[in-house]
């Protein structure tokens, strides 16, 4: 089943939505962006090691949609950051392919700061801020699913006191720590790492070939690559500063959490 389904996984604000739109040019595939079920609660439980029968859960969650696509002679694809915690189970179930999307953490943090201010709440639960009254998952499923420190970690005790900027720095590092750990257990033929900062038409064509997608259209891909997909539109309101203009405190906070990962991913 390896050539019939794939999953796209990347830290939020890493360009996964843009990649889905480009890959949906394929004529022999049906590619979704966070198809139901979103698995927000299950992902949090899996991260905290309290989700029983994880493989059975992911199989039951996806099998109907996968079977429908395959029965229609289509390749099935979906992107969701919550798949991060189920990579091993999906690999064992279906020997599927993965597209892992990576982006410079400084740009992810900057984009996340814009997103949380203008489009969605990020780290705004009671566990993140003592002034918040948000405690239930259904009040914001996506924020509930976001990775947080575990109780045995040093940062856990001061989590509420650190800034949202610092939380997002920590999050980018932790997400990619988990991702790189998961990748070690995969056959290299089953995954493709995409550095979205360096994406070009040749890389897109390589992804099409890797996934056995048909219908690659050079001109259309070029148009999509130069357009801004899923960017935060602010109607003239000032965006969060590009990292080149961060102050020293911001740079120190970012480097404290992310320097090692930046080196592992060869961004510096």
C-alpha positions as CSV (number, residue, x, y, z in Angstrom):
1,X,0.0,0.0,0.0
2,X,3.1,2.2,0.2
3,X,2.4,3.9,-3.2
4,X,-1.2,4.5,-2.5
5,X,-1.2,6.7,0.5
6,X,1.0,9.3,2.2
7,X,0.9,11.8,5.1
8,X,2.3,15.3,5.3
9,X,3.7,16.4,8.7
10,X,5.3,19.6,9.8
11,X,5.3,22.0,12.7
12,X,2.4,24.5,12.4
13,X,3.3,27.5,10.2
14,X,5.9,25.5,8.3
15,X,4.3,25.6,4.9
16,X,2.3,22.4,4.9
17,X,-0.9,24.0,3.7
18,X,0.9,25.6,0.7
19,X,2.5,22.2,-0.2
20,X,-1.0,20.5,-0.1
21,X,-2.3,23.1,-2.6
22,X,0.6,22.5,-5.0
23,X,0.3,18.7,-4.7
24,X,-3.4,18.9,-5.4
25,X,-2.6,19.6,-9.0
26,X,-2.1,15.9,-9.3
27,X,-4.7,14.1,-11.4
28,X,-4.5,10.8,-9.7
29,X,-4.7,11.8,-6.0
30,X,-7.0,13.2,-3.4
31,X,-5.1,15.2,-0.9
32,X,-6.7,16.8,2.2
33,X,-5.7,19.4,4.7
34,X,-6.6,18.2,8.2
35,X,-9.4,15.9,7.2
36,X,-11.8,14.8,10.0
37,X,-11.2,13.5,12.5
38,X,-8.6,16.1,13.5
39,X,-7.4,13.9,16.4
40,X,-6.5,16.8,18.6
41,X,-7.5,15.1,21.8
42,X,-6.0,11.8,20.8
43,X,-2.7,13.4,19.8
44,X,-2.4,15.1,23.2
45,X,-3.1,11.8,24.9
46,X,-0.6,10.0,22.8
47,X,2.1,12.6,23.6
48,X,1.3,12.1,27.3
49,X,1.4,8.3,27.0
50,X,-2.2,7.8,28.1
51,X,-3.9,6.8,24.8
52,X,-4.6,3.0,24.8
53,X,-4.5,1.0,21.6
54,X,-3.0,3.8,19.5
55,X,-2.6,1.6,16.4
56,X,-6.2,0.5,16.5
57,X,-7.3,4.1,17.0
58,X,-5.4,5.4,14.0
59,X,-6.5,2.5,11.8
60,X,-10.2,3.1,12.7
61,X,-9.8,6.9,12.2
62,X,-8.4,6.7,8.7
63,X,-9.3,3.4,7.1
64,X,-12.7,4.5,5.6
65,X,-11.3,7.6,3.8
66,X,-8.2,5.7,2.6
67,X,-10.3,2.8,1.3
68,X,-12.7,5.2,-0.5
69,X,-9.8,6.9,-2.3
70,X,-8.1,3.7,-3.3
71,X,-11.4,2.2,-4.5
72,X,-11.7,5.3,-6.8
73,X,-8.2,4.5,-8.1
74,X,-6.7,7.5,-6.4
75,X,-3.7,8.0,-4.1
76,X,-4.8,9.3,-0.7
77,X,-2.9,12.1,1.1
78,X,-3.6,14.2,4.2
79,X,-1.7,16.7,6.2
80,X,-2.0,17.2,9.9
81,X,0.6,18.1,12.6
82,X,-1.2,15.7,14.9
83,X,0.1,12.8,12.8
84,X,3.4,13.4,14.4
85,X,2.5,11.2,17.3
86,X,1.3,8.3,15.2
87,X,4.1,8.0,12.6
88,X,5.2,4.6,14.0
89,X,1.7,3.2,14.0
90,X,0.8,4.4,10.5
91,X,4.1,3.1,9.2
92,X,3.5,-0.3,10.7
93,X,-0.1,-0.4,9.5
94,X,0.3,0.7,5.9
95,X,4.0,0.9,5.1
96,X,2.9,4.4,3.8
97,X,5.0,7.3,2.6
98,X,5.6,10.5,4.5
99,X,6.5,14.1,3.5
100,X,8.2,15.9,6.4
101,X,8.1,19.6,6.1
102,X,10.8,21.7,7.8
103,X,11.2,25.4,8.1
104,X,13.7,27.8,9.7
105,X,12.5,28.1,13.3
106,X,12.9,31.8,13.3
107,X,10.4,32.2,10.5
108,X,8.0,29.7,12.2
109,X,8.1,31.6,15.4
110,X,7.5,34.9,13.6
111,X,4.6,33.5,11.6
112,X,3.2,31.9,14.7
113,X,3.2,35.2,16.6
114,X,1.2,36.8,13.7
115,X,-1.2,33.8,13.6
116,X,-2.0,33.8,17.3
117,X,-2.6,37.5,17.2
118,X,-4.8,37.7,14.2
119,X,-6.3,34.3,13.4
120,X,-6.2,31.9,16.3
121,X,-5.4,31.4,19.9
122,X,-2.1,29.8,20.8
123,X,-1.0,28.8,24.3
124,X,-4.0,30.5,25.9
125,X,-5.3,27.7,28.1
126,X,-5.3,27.8,31.9
127,X,-2.3,25.6,32.0
128,X,-0.4,28.2,30.0
129,X,-1.7,31.4,31.7
130,X,-3.1,31.6,35.2
131,X,-5.4,34.4,34.0
132,X,-7.1,32.3,31.4
133,X,-10.4,30.5,32.1
134,X,-10.0,28.0,29.2
135,X,-9.8,24.5,30.6
136,X,-11.8,22.2,28.3
137,X,-10.5,20.7,25.0
138,X,-13.6,21.7,23.1
139,X,-13.0,25.4,23.8
140,X,-10.1,25.2,21.3
141,X,-9.2,21.8,20.1
142,X,-6.1,22.9,18.2
143,X,-4.6,24.7,21.1
144,X,-5.4,21.7,23.4
145,X,-3.4,19.5,21.0
146,X,-0.3,21.8,21.0
147,X,2.8,20.3,22.6
148,X,3.6,21.4,26.2
149,X,6.3,20.4,28.7
150,X,5.8,17.3,30.7
151,X,5.7,17.5,34.5
152,X,9.2,16.1,34.9
153,X,10.8,18.8,32.8
154,X,12.5,21.8,34.3
155,X,10.6,24.3,32.2
156,X,7.3,22.9,33.3
157,X,7.3,24.8,36.7
158,X,7.9,28.2,35.0
159,X,5.8,27.5,31.9
160,X,3.1,30.0,32.9
161,X,5.6,32.7,33.5
162,X,7.5,32.7,30.2
163,X,6.3,34.8,27.3
164,X,4.3,33.4,24.4
165,X,7.3,34.1,22.2
166,X,9.4,31.8,24.3
167,X,6.7,29.2,24.4
168,X,6.7,29.1,20.6
169,X,10.5,28.9,20.4
170,X,10.3,25.9,22.8
171,X,7.5,24.4,20.7
172,X,9.4,24.5,17.4
173,X,12.3,22.8,19.0
174,X,10.3,20.1,20.7
175,X,8.2,19.3,17.6
176,X,11.3,18.7,15.5
177,X,13.0,16.7,18.3
178,X,10.1,14.3,18.2
179,X,10.0,14.3,14.4
180,X,13.7,13.5,14.0
181,X,13.4,10.7,16.6
182,X,10.5,9.2,14.7
183,X,12.3,9.4,11.4
184,X,15.1,7.1,12.7
185,X,12.7,4.1,12.7
186,X,11.6,4.6,9.1
187,X,13.0,3.1,5.9
188,X,14.6,5.9,3.9
189,X,12.5,4.9,0.9
190,X,9.3,5.8,2.8
191,X,10.0,9.5,3.5
192,X,11.0,12.7,1.9
193,X,12.3,15.7,3.8
194,X,11.2,19.1,2.4
195,X,13.0,22.2,3.5
196,X,10.2,24.7,2.6
197,X,12.7,27.6,2.7
198,X,14.6,26.1,-0.2
199,X,11.6,24.8,-2.2
200,X,11.7,25.2,-6.0
201,X,10.1,23.7,-9.0
202,X,12.7,20.9,-9.3
203,X,12.0,19.9,-5.7
204,X,8.3,19.8,-6.3
205,X,8.8,17.6,-9.3
206,X,10.9,15.3,-7.2
207,X,8.1,15.1,-4.7
208,X,5.6,14.3,-7.4
209,X,7.8,11.5,-8.6
210,X,8.4,10.2,-5.0
211,X,4.6,10.0,-4.4
212,X,3.9,8.6,-7.9
213,X,1.7,11.6,-8.6
214,X,0.7,12.5,-12.2
215,X,-0.2,15.8,-13.7
216,X,2.8,17.9,-12.8
217,X,2.3,21.3,-14.5
218,X,5.4,23.4,-14.5
219,X,3.8,26.8,-15.2
220,X,1.0,26.3,-12.6
221,X,3.5,25.1,-10.0
222,X,5.7,28.2,-10.7
223,X,2.6,30.4,-10.1
224,X,1.8,28.7,-6.8
225,X,5.4,28.9,-5.6
226,X,5.4,32.7,-6.1
227,X,2.0,33.2,-4.5
228,X,1.4,33.6,-0.8
229,X,-0.7,30.6,0.4
230,X,-2.1,30.6,3.9
231,X,-0.2,33.7,4.9
232,X,-1.7,35.9,7.7
233,X,-3.6,38.8,6.2
234,X,-3.6,41.8,8.6
235,X,-5.1,44.6,6.6
236,X,-2.3,47.0,7.2
237,X,-1.6,46.0,10.8
238,X,2.0,45.7,11.6
239,X,3.4,42.1,11.5
240,X,5.7,40.7,14.1
241,X,9.3,41.7,13.3
242,X,11.4,39.5,11.1
243,X,14.1,37.7,13.1
244,X,16.8,40.0,11.6
245,X,15.2,42.8,13.6
246,X,14.7,41.0,16.9
247,X,16.2,42.5,19.9
248,X,19.0,40.9,21.9
249,X,16.6,39.4,24.5
250,X,14.5,37.7,21.7
251,X,17.6,36.4,20.1
252,X,18.9,35.0,23.4
253,X,15.6,33.3,24.1
254,X,15.4,31.8,20.7
255,X,19.0,30.6,20.8
256,X,18.6,29.1,24.2
257,X,15.8,26.8,23.0
258,X,16.6,26.3,19.3
259,X,20.3,26.7,18.6
260,X,21.0,22.9,18.7
261,X,18.1,22.1,16.5
262,X,19.1,24.9,14.0
263,X,22.5,23.2,13.7
264,X,21.0,19.7,13.4
265,X,18.8,21.0,10.5
266,X,21.8,22.9,9.1
267,X,20.2,26.3,9.1
268,X,23.3,27.7,10.7
